[in-house]
Amino acid sequence: MTDITQPAATPAMTDTNTTRLPGIPGLLGAQIAYQARLLLANGRTVVVGLGLPVILLITAVSHGHVSALTAASRGSFGLTLTAWNTYGIRLVAAREAGILKRWKATPLPRSAYFLARILATMLVAVAAGAVTIAVGVLLYHTPITATAALGVLIVFILGAAAWAATATALTSIIPTVEAAGAIMIAIYFPVIIISGVVGQISEPHWLHTLASYLPAQPVIHGATVALRYHAGSGPLLPAHDLIVLAAWALGGLIAAVALFRWEPHRPTQRRPSRAR
């Protein structure tokens, strides 16, 4: 879970007088690939983000079929687990271990590292959701068309951006790695439960309305509508879901930029009282 990889020294970092740094696109692309490899190299990311949603999908099979709603909700589960819990906890661990502080001291632009970490998480999270959907399509006859697949991809990208950006902002106020898991999960589970990620529940109308403005239910609903889409059936994606997810992504990113911490939290130590 802990990101223990140190920033690798390169000629561009060690001798800036003789070697020029690549352009921003090159730096960003290399950093995205690097951060994605770190995520995928972690066994917990693969098991939790990919394995658990597929297992839950299989347990929901009815007469050899998986409905569009079930596939969308289980795919959303893998996506949100990766973009929120796994990413957030690893980011806190990297900060508290001093890794972010060391990256900050390299010639790599801070914005490139900051953005690359979010984009890499989005890639892995979208892949986790897509794998779950693919299992439903290939093994359990979940209907899908090329247009529907594009709609699901758009929803998953926006959903991953919303969860990862918001997680980045939240990690700024989490003081320790030990607290990270408890805080992230305490926020995560109530949201996914009332949003129907792990199954539909009976809930008051006001709670259902609240869930529609949180970043979980719009992912499920948007992906479900996309999977059920056929020509002439109406819009491919619900405008409400797209607006809510875009708002969370933009708001989370703004908050993350304003609050992001590179330095580890230092506990305040009390001075020993003097004997009188």
C-alpha positions in Angstrom: 0.0 0.0 0.0 2.9 2.3 0.8 4.6 4.1 -2.0 8.2 3.5 -1.1 9.7 4.1 -4.5 12.2 7.0 -4.5 12.5 9.5 -7.4 15.0 8.0 -9.7 18.1 10.1 -10.5 18.5 10.7 -14.2 21.1 12.7 -16.1 18.5 15.5 -16.6 18.1 15.7 -12.8 21.8 15.4 -11.9 23.5 17.5 -14.5 21.2 20.2 -15.7 24.2 22.2 -17.2 24.9 19.5 -19.8 21.6 17.7 -20.3 18.3 19.5 -21.1 15.1 18.3 -19.5 12.5 16.9 -21.9 9.5 19.1 -22.7 6.5 19.1 -20.4 4.5 16.6 -22.6 7.4 14.2 -22.4 7.9 14.6 -18.7 4.1 14.3 -18.1 3.8 11.1 -20.2 6.8 9.5 -18.5 5.5 10.3 -15.1 2.0 9.0 -15.9 3.5 5.7 -17.1 5.7 5.5 -14.0 2.9 6.2 -11.5 0.6 3.7 -13.3 3.3 1.0 -13.0 3.6 1.7 -9.3 -0.1 1.3 -8.9 -0.3 -2.0 -10.9 2.8 -3.4 -9.2 0.9 -3.3 -5.9 -1.0 -6.6 -5.5 -3.7 -5.0 -3.3 -4.6 -2.6 -6.2 -5.2 -5.5 -8.6 -7.0 -7.7 -6.1 -9.3 -5.0 -4.7 -9.8 -2.8 -7.8 -10.1 -5.7 -10.3 -10.8 -8.9 -8.4 -13.4 -7.9 -5.9 -15.8 -6.2 -8.3 -15.7 -9.2 -10.6 -16.4 -11.5 -7.7 -19.4 -9.4 -6.8 -20.5 -9.3 -10.4 -20.4 -13.2 -10.5 -22.5 -13.5 -7.3 -25.2 -11.3 -8.9 -25.6 -13.4 -12.0 -29.3 -14.3 -12.6 -30.1 -17.1 -15.1 -26.7 -16.7 -16.8 -27.2 -13.0 -17.4 -26.0 -9.8 -15.8 -28.2 -6.7 -16.3 -26.9 -3.3 -17.4 -27.5 -1.9 -13.9 -25.6 -4.7 -12.2 -22.6 -4.4 -14.6 -22.5 -0.6 -14.2 -22.7 -0.7 -10.4 -20.0 -3.4 -10.0 -17.8 -1.6 -12.5 -18.3 1.6 -10.6 -17.2 -0.2 -7.4 -13.9 -1.1 -8.9 -13.4 2.4 -10.2 -14.2 4.2 -7.0 -12.1 1.8 -4.8 -9.1 2.5 -7.0 -9.5 6.2 -7.4 -10.5 6.9 -3.8 -9.2 4.4 -1.2 -6.1 2.9 -2.9 -5.0 6.2 -4.4 -5.7 8.4 -1.3 -4.0 6.1 1.2 -0.9 5.7 -1.0 -0.7 9.5 -1.5 -0.7 10.0 2.3 1.9 7.3 2.7 4.1 8.9 0.1 3.8 12.3 1.8 4.5 11.1 5.3 7.5 9.0 4.2 9.0 12.1 2.7 8.8 10.9 -0.9 6.7 13.9 -2.1 9.2 16.2 -0.4 12.0 14.6 -2.4 10.1 14.8 -5.7 9.4 18.5 -5.0 13.2 19.1 -4.9 13.8 17.6 -8.3 13.7 19.6 -11.6 10.4 17.9 -12.5 7.8 20.6 -12.5 5.5 20.2 -9.5 2.4 20.6 -11.7 3.6 17.7 -13.9 4.0 15.4 -10.9 0.7 16.5 -9.4 -1.2 16.0 -12.6 0.5 12.8 -13.6 -0.4 11.1 -10.3 -4.1 11.9 -10.8 -4.1 10.9 -14.5 -2.3 7.7 -13.8 -4.9 6.9 -11.1 -7.7 7.7 -13.5 -6.2 5.3 -16.1 -6.0 2.4 -13.7 -9.4 3.2 -12.2 -11.1 3.3 -15.6 -9.4 0.1 -16.5 -10.7 -1.5 -13.3 -14.3 -0.5 -14.2 -13.9 -1.5 -17.9 -12.6 -5.0 -17.0 -15.7 -5.6 -14.8 -18.0 -4.4 -17.6 -16.1 -6.6 -20.1 -16.6 -9.7 -17.9 -20.3 -9.0 -17.9 -20.4 -8.6 -21.7 -18.2 -11.5 -22.6 -19.4 -14.1 -20.0 -22.9 -13.1 -18.9 -24.5 -11.5 -22.0 -24.7 -7.9 -20.8 -25.8 -6.0 -23.9 -23.4 -3.4 -25.4 -22.8 -1.5 -28.6 -19.8 0.5 -29.8 -21.8 3.7 -29.0 -22.7 2.4 -25.6 -19.1 1.5 -24.8 -18.1 5.1 -25.7 -20.7 6.4 -23.3 -19.5 4.2 -20.5 -15.9 5.3 -21.1 -16.9 9.0 -20.9 -18.8 8.4 -17.6 -15.9 6.4 -16.2 -13.3 9.0 -17.1 -15.4 11.8 -15.4 -16.1 9.6 -12.4 -12.4 8.7 -11.9 -11.5 12.3 -12.2 -14.1 13.3 -9.6 -13.0 10.7 -7.1 -9.2 11.1 -7.6 -9.3 14.9 -7.5 -11.5 14.9 -4.3 -9.2 12.3 -2.7 -6.2 14.5 -3.4 -7.8 17.4 -1.7 -8.9 15.3 1.3 -5.4 13.8 1.9 -4.1 17.3 2.6 -5.8 17.3 6.0 -5.1 13.6 6.9 -2.1 13.7 9.4 -0.9 10.0 9.3 -1.0 6.9 7.3 -2.8 5.1 10.1 -5.6 7.7 10.0 -5.8 7.6 6.2 -7.5 4.2 5.9 -10.1 4.9 8.6 -11.0 8.4 7.3 -11.2 7.4 3.6 -13.3 4.3 4.4 -15.6 6.2 6.8 -16.4 8.6 4.0 -16.5 6.0 1.2 -18.8 3.3 2.5 -21.8 5.5 3.4 -21.6 7.2 -0.1 -21.5 3.9 -2.0 -24.2 2.3 0.1 -26.8 5.0 -0.4 -25.8 5.3 -4.1 -26.5 1.6 -4.8 -22.9 0.6 -5.7 -23.2 -2.7 -3.9 -26.9 -3.2 -4.5 -30.2 -1.3 -4.3 -31.5 -0.4 -0.9 -34.8 1.0 0.3 -34.2 4.6 1.3 -36.1 7.8 1.8 -36.6 10.1 -1.2 -34.5 12.8 0.3 -31.6 10.4 0.7 -31.9 9.2 -2.9 -31.9 12.9 -4.1 -28.8 13.5 -2.0 -27.0 10.5 -3.5 -27.7 11.9 -7.0 -25.5 14.8 -6.2 -22.6 12.7 -4.8 -20.0 11.3 -7.2 -21.0 7.6 -7.0 -24.6 7.4 -8.1 -24.1 9.5 -11.3 -21.4 7.1 -12.4 -23.8 4.1 -11.9 -26.7 5.8 -13.5 -24.8 7.3 -16.4 -23.1 4.0 -17.2 -26.4 2.1 -17.0 -28.1 4.6 -19.4 -25.2 4.2 -21.8 -25.3 0.4 -21.7 -29.1 0.4 -22.4 -28.7 2.9 -25.2 -29.9 2.2 -28.7 -30.6 4.4 -31.7 -33.6 6.6 -31.2 -33.9 5.8 -27.4 -32.9 9.3 -26.3 -29.7 10.9 -25.2 -26.6 8.7 -24.8 -25.8 10.2 -21.4 -27.9 12.0 -18.8 -26.9 15.7 -18.6 -27.4 15.8 -14.8 -24.9 13.0 -14.2 -22.2 14.6 -16.5 -22.6 18.0 -14.8 -22.4 16.5 -11.2 -19.3 14.5 -12.1 -17.6 17.4 -13.9 -18.4 19.7 -10.9 -16.9 17.3 -8.4 -13.8 16.8 -10.6 -13.3 20.6 -11.1 -14.1 21.4 -7.4 -11.8 18.7 -6.2 -9.0 19.8 -8.4 -9.3 23.4 -7.3 -9.3 22.4 -3.6 -6.4 20.0 -4.2 -4.3 22.7 -5.7 -5.1 25.1 -2.9 -4.6 22.6 -0.1 -2.0 20.1 -1.4 0.8 19.3 1.1 4.3 18.2 0.0 5.7 18.2 3.5 4.9 15.5 6.1 2.8 16.5 9.0 4.9 16.9 12.1 3.2 16.1 15.4 3.2 18.8 18.0 5.3 17.8 21.0 4.6 19.3 24.4 7.4 20.7 26.3 8.0 18.9 29.6 6.7 20.9 32.5 9.2 22.2 34.9 9.2 21.1 38.5 8.4 23.9 40.9 
